[in-house]
Every structure is written in structure tokens, then in C-alpha cells.
Amino acid sequence: SQTIHQWPATLVQPVGSPLSLECTVEGTSNPNLYWYRQAAGRGLQLLFYSVGIGQISSEVPQNLSASRPQDRQFILSSKKLLLSDSGFYLCAWSPDGGRNQPQHFGDGTRLSIL
Amino acid sequence: AQSVTQLGSHVSVSEGALVLLRCNYSSSVPPYLFWYVQYPNQGLQLLLKYTTGATLVKGINGFEAEFKKSETSFHLTKPSAHMSDAAEYFCAVSPDTGRRALTFGSGTRLQVQP
């Protein structure tokens, strides 16, 4: 069966520090991959999605970037964190195969910026 | 373009009462529809999905939803609420192509009163 791993679960970082969040998927190949952010009490904001290695689509211009160095690995990065980057970050995957496929989510990373 | 509207950001019911969470969608192509549940500090879990076939879809934890094309709705129901149902619920609609993300509603927080 397929599984998605996201780490770390929680992270406290100072303003201006770099960020790297990692997400990996097991048990499938060529998945679509997604990064979302949830601000406190808010809905889901799609940040990036990827349909293949090295293919990244950015939905919202911001202080963050994403990379997909391997088929089942998706990384969210920042060179300098802002206070507004605080939130709950979720990685998700879906099978590459059509519009009727659900997305499957990781357990999330709670990021607090001090 | 796809969109999802969830009426009521907060819904409160008594334990044992009917749960009704509303979702209306807009889609430029025949839709596939999904309901997710999110417990505090966790990722989203798929509750149920409508792809094709029967318009009344049964999911996990006793939830079901009915696809009504004429009303562009996909409301989530459960006959009898349990305390463990307290969570945030998200409705989502499929993208117009298979290589994009689901479009999520803004979520409904369900409270269950004893």
C-alpha cells in the first residue's frame, strides 16, 4: 500500500533562518505531489504542485520554493523565513491518472516563526 | 474554473442529532467530488468520494453524501452525531484536467455538544 511521510512534525525557527521540509511517498511511482499551507483558522492554500521530477508549478508567489529531486520526494524550502510563513504545512500525493483521483495527505508540519 | 462553497464555517449539533454539512460546487466539466475530515494537528483524511455511478455515496465513520447535479450540491450527512465527529470538514472538486490539484472549500468546523 502507499504511504506518505512528512517531517519534521513540528518546527520552531527564528525569522530570517532557512527552511527545509521534506515529503516522501512510498508504494507508487510517478505521483502528483502537492504542498499546502493552513494558517490558523483558515482553509487550505495550495503552494506548489509537481507532476514529475523537476516539474514544479507555483500557485502563489511568495518567500517559498519547492523542488522534486527524485520521483517520490518533494521538498519545500525558504532562504529566509518571515513571520507570515508560520502555519501548518501539508504535503499530499495523488496517482497520475486522471481527474477522479483523490489526494492523500501527510500528517503535516507545524511551523512556528519567532 | 472550479470552485467550492461550504455554507457555514461553524456547525454545532447535539450528540445523537443529524449532521448536515453543505457543499455547493461549480465546475466547467463533469465533476468528481470529495469530502475530507481533519482532526486537530493532523492531515486530511478522505471520507468519501463521488466519481461515477450511484449518486448516494457512503463513506467511513457512518457518513454519506449525495451528488445532486441539478442543484450542484454534494452535502455530507450523518444520521446520528458522535462526540468523535468533532473536526473540520472539507469539500473538494476535481480539476478540469488530470494534472492539477483539487479545489477545496474553506472548511466547516463541526462541534458536537454532549
Boltz contact constraints between the chains, C-beta under 6 A:
constraints:
  - contact:
      token1: [A, 34]
      token2: [B, 101]
      max_distance: 6.0
  - contact:
      token1: [A, 43]
      token2: [B, 106]
      max_distance: 6.0
  - contact:
      token1: [A, 43]
      token2: [B, 107]
      max_distance: 6.0
  - contact:
      token1: [A, 44]
      token2: [B, 104]
      max_distance: 6.0
  - contact:
      token1: [A, 46]
      token2: [B, 101]
      max_distance: 6.0
  - contact:
      token1: [A, 49]
      token2: [B, 101]
      max_distance: 6.0
  - contact:
      token1: [A, 51]
      token2: [B, 99]
      max_distance: 6.0
  - contact:
      token1: [A, 90]
      token2: [B, 43]
      max_distance: 6.0
  - contact:
      token1: [A, 98]
      token2: [B, 98]
      max_distance: 6.0
  - contact:
      token1: [A, 99]
      token2: [B, 32]
      max_distance: 6.0
  - contact:
      token1: [A, 99]
      token2: [B, 94]
      max_distance: 6.0
  - contact:
      token1: [A, 99]
      token2: [B, 95]
      max_distance: 6.0
  - contact:
      token1: [A, 99]
      token2: [B, 98]
      max_distance: 6.0
  - contact:
      token1: [A, 100]
      token2: [B, 32]
      max_distance: 6.0
  - contact:
      token1: [A, 100]
      token2: [B, 51]
      max_distance: 6.0
  - contact:
      token1: [A, 102]
      token2: [B, 34]
      max_distance: 6.0
  - contact:
      token1: [A, 102]
      token2: [B, 46]
      max_distance: 6.0
  - contact:
      token1: [A, 102]
      token2: [B, 49]
      max_distance: 6.0
  - contact:
      token1: [A, 103]
      token2: [B, 102]
      max_distance: 6.0
  - contact:
      token1: [A, 105]
      token2: [B, 43]
      max_distance: 6.0
  - contact:
      token1: [A, 105]
      token2: [B, 44]
      max_distance: 6.0
  - contact:
      token1: [A, 106]
      token2: [B, 43]
      max_distance: 6.0
  - contact:
      token1: [A, 107]
      token2: [B, 42]
      max_distance: 6.0
  - contact:
      token1: [A, 107]
      token2: [B, 43]
      max_distance: 6.0
  - contact:
      token1: [A, 108]
      token2: [B, 43]
      max_distance: 6.0
